[in-house]
Amino acid sequence: MKKVLKLKFKTAEGKTSMITVRYPKQDLSSETVKSAMQKIVDAAAFEKDGVAIYAKVVGAEYYTTQTDDIFASDAKAE
């Protein structure tokens, strides 16, 4: 199974913006994640066409995906 952490923000225009963190620490507290996200907002270091991409903290979620192989071809055999 693969697990990622998705950090959700609002842009200065009110649109949704997201950062996906691969291989996050497990069991992060809401306070830790919210504090880190607020630092991103406060830094105001990311913008596109003069619009802040990460202007407001919205939330964060762990997403877990599982891949079940049906079959795998052996490329050397072909």
C-alpha positions as CSV (number, residue, x, y, z in Angstrom):
1,M,0.0,0.0,0.0
2,K,1.1,3.5,-0.7
3,K,0.3,6.4,1.5
4,V,0.5,10.1,0.7
5,L,-0.4,13.3,2.6
6,K,-2.5,15.8,0.8
7,L,-2.4,19.4,2.1
8,K,-5.3,21.5,0.9
9,F,-5.2,25.2,0.6
10,K,-7.2,28.0,-1.0
11,T,-5.6,30.5,-3.4
12,A,-6.0,34.2,-3.0
13,E,-8.8,33.9,-5.6
14,G,-10.6,31.2,-3.6
15,K,-9.7,28.3,-5.8
16,T,-8.5,25.0,-4.3
17,S,-4.7,24.3,-4.4
18,M,-3.0,21.1,-3.1
19,I,0.4,19.8,-2.2
20,T,0.9,16.1,-2.2
21,V,3.7,14.7,0.1
22,R,5.0,11.3,-0.9
23,Y,6.3,9.1,2.0
24,P,5.0,11.2,4.8
25,K,5.7,10.5,8.5
26,Q,2.8,8.4,9.9
27,D,0.5,9.6,12.6
28,L,1.3,13.3,12.4
29,S,-0.8,15.3,14.8
30,S,-3.3,17.9,13.4
31,E,-1.4,20.6,15.3
32,T,1.9,19.7,13.6
33,V,0.5,19.6,10.1
34,K,-1.6,22.8,10.5
35,S,1.5,24.6,11.9
36,A,3.6,23.5,8.9
37,M,0.9,24.5,6.5
38,Q,0.5,27.9,8.1
39,K,4.2,28.5,7.7
40,I,3.8,27.9,3.9
41,V,1.0,30.4,3.9
42,D,2.9,33.0,6.0
43,A,6.0,32.6,3.7
44,A,4.0,33.9,0.7
45,A,6.7,32.3,-1.4
46,F,4.5,30.7,-4.1
47,E,2.5,32.6,-6.6
48,K,1.4,32.3,-10.2
49,D,0.5,35.4,-12.3
50,G,0.6,37.5,-9.2
51,V,-1.9,35.4,-7.3
52,A,-0.8,33.6,-4.0
53,I,-1.2,29.8,-4.6
54,Y,-1.3,29.0,-0.9
55,A,-3.2,31.8,0.8
56,K,-5.4,29.9,3.4
57,V,-5.1,26.5,5.1
58,V,-8.1,24.3,4.4
59,G,-7.2,20.8,5.7
60,A,-5.0,17.8,5.3
61,E,-5.7,14.1,4.7
62,Y,-3.8,10.9,4.4
63,Y,-4.7,9.0,1.2
64,T,-3.9,5.3,1.0
65,T,-3.9,3.4,-2.2
66,Q,-3.4,-0.3,-2.9
67,T,-2.3,-1.9,-6.1
68,D,-3.2,-5.5,-6.8
69,D,-1.4,-7.0,-9.7
70,I,-3.4,-9.2,-12.0
71,F,-0.4,-10.3,-14.0
72,A,3.1,-9.1,-15.0
73,S,4.7,-9.7,-18.3
74,D,8.3,-10.8,-18.4
75,A,9.9,-8.4,-20.9
76,K,13.0,-10.6,-21.2
77,A,10.9,-13.6,-22.5
78,E,9.6,-11.6,-25.5
